[in-house]
Amino acid sequence: MTILAFAGALRAGSFNRKLLAVAVEALRGQAEIDLLDLRDVPM
């Protein structure tokens, strides 16, 4: 299974990014996770 994950906040130390890191670690070995960094997208 492949999961595309992104944090809703752009700030590096945001709670959303920390929560995403925990989720990615919990799923390691069970799914392929692609992280989309929205900081690379001009808004």
Helices and strands as residue ranges (DSSP letters): E 2-5, H 15-27, E 32-35, G 38-40
